[in-house]
Amino acid sequence: MRSDAKIFKHPLVKEILEKYRRIWALSGALSLLAWDRNTYMPEGADNMRSVIEAENTVLLQELVLDKEFVKLVQNAYDEYEKLNDYEKGVIRVLKRQIDYYKKLPPEFVREFTKLTAKAFSVWKKAKPKGDFESFAPYLEKIFNLARKKSEYLGYKEHPYDAHLDLYEEGLIVKDLEEYWSTFIPALKELFQQITNRPDYKADSPLEKEPYNKKKMQALAYKVLKYLGFNSLHSRLDVSAHPFTISIGAEDVRITSWYHDTDFRRSFSAVVHEWGHALHALLVDKRLYYTPIEGHGDAYAVAESQSRFMENIVGRNPNFLKLWLEDFYALGENFKKYDFEEFVHYFNLVRPSLIRVEADEVTYHFHIFIRYNVEKSLLEGTIKVSDLPRFWEEQFMDLLKIEVLNHTVGVLQDVHWSEGYIGYFPTYSMGTVMSMQLAVQLEKELNASINELVGNPEGIKKVINFLREKIHQYGSMYPPKELMTRATGRYLSPDSAIEYLKNRYL
C-alpha cells in the first residue's frame, strides 16, 4: 500500500502519504456508502444511514485536521519550490482540503451531511410522482445551509463563488458571466441556423418504440467491453439517476437506467458514465492511495471525459454502426428502420425538457438555467417556493417549450438533493473541453474521429490519447494547467462553436 517511492522522494511528503492512508481509506468507505444508498440500500434505512454518513464525514474532518498532519503539510508547503510536480500536486490538494475543513464547524458538517443523505431519499420518492411539495422543505434547508457554507468558506464578490471553487478550482461567477455572455448568444444563433435547414427534422419515431430491457442491458455490457470494461475493477448497476463513483482506482462503479421507450437514454447514459470510469481507472498506478489519485476539484475536466465518450464517440455514425444488429434485436419494430434513421435519432437537435437527453447544442441552455437557479437562490433574489415558476419562465425564454410537470422539471436531477451546488456549470465547461480534446486528438494522431471509433484498434488509440493527456495525472495539476497542457487552452467556447458548425451545418 505504499505510494511509489520513485516519484515521491521528499521525506516530508513520504511521511504525509503514510499518514494519509487512513484518510484515503475512510474516503473510499464513504464513497461505498453513497453508492449503496443510490443502489441497494433498503428504503427504510435512510434515517439511520444519514447518521452513519454524517458521523463518518465528521471523523474524516478530524483526520484531515489532525494537528501533526496539518503541521507536516505546512512544513512541506514551506519547501514547495523544492518539490517535484507529483509532490506539489499532493501538497496543493491537501492544503485545499485542510483549508476547507478548517473553515467549517464540525456541527455544520454533521448537519449538512445528515440532511443531504435524507434529502436524497425524499427526492428519489418525489421525482416519479412530480411531488415538488414534499421535497421543497428539504431543498429550502439545503440552500439555507449552502448560504451559511458560503459565509464559512468566504468569498470576494458573490456567495456562489465559494461553491463554484469546490467543483472547479479557482472558478468564480465573474468567469462564468464572461463565458455565458459570448457562448449563449452564439449557441442561439447556431441553433437558429440548424433549425432553418431545409432537411431539418425535430423528432424521430424511434423515441416512441418500446424496447426489451434485458436485451438493452446485454447491449450495454457489449458496448462497455468494446470501450475497455473490465469486470475485475468495474460494475454496472441501476439507479434513479445515472452516476459514477470511485471507491478507489481499482474499484469504479457506474449505473444506468432503463425505460419503456427511447432506448437512447440508456445507451447514452452507459457511454457517458463509462467516460467517467475510464478517467478514474486509468490514472497512473504510482498515484494510488494518494490525494491526487482522483480528479480532485476539477469537475469540468472530469465531465470532459464523460461528454467526450457520450458525444464525440457515442453519437458518431461509425460507432453506432457497430451496434446496428443489436439495435434491431431490441424490439419487434426496430428492423423497419434503416441505419440513417438511427444516426438521426442519436443526433437530434431540438428543444427538450430533460438535460441528460439534450443534444450537443441545446444542452448548454439547460446548464445555463441551472446556473441561474443556483445563483439566484444563493443571493436570495428568488425563494425555493418560486423555483417551479422561475424554472418554467427560463425554459420558455431559452428553449420556447412548456414544462409539463415537476418530474421533467425541477425534480429531474439528483444533484441538489445531495447538496451539489456549483456542480452544474462544469457540465457545460466540460462539454466545451471535450470538443477541444477532439480537435487536438485528430491533429496529433493525424486521423479523424470517424476513422478511429469504428474499429477496436482505433478506439484503443482514442482511449490511450485521453489517458496520456488527462487520465494518468489524476489531480496532480490544477485544471487550468492540465487542459492547457492537453490542448493549448483551458476553455475555448469559440472553438466549440466552430466544432458544432462543422458537425451540424
Summary of the structure (lengths in Angstrom):
residues: 505
radius of gyration: 22.4
end to end distance: 52.6
largest distance: 68.7
contacts: 1704
relative contact order: 0.12
helix: 68%
strand: 4%
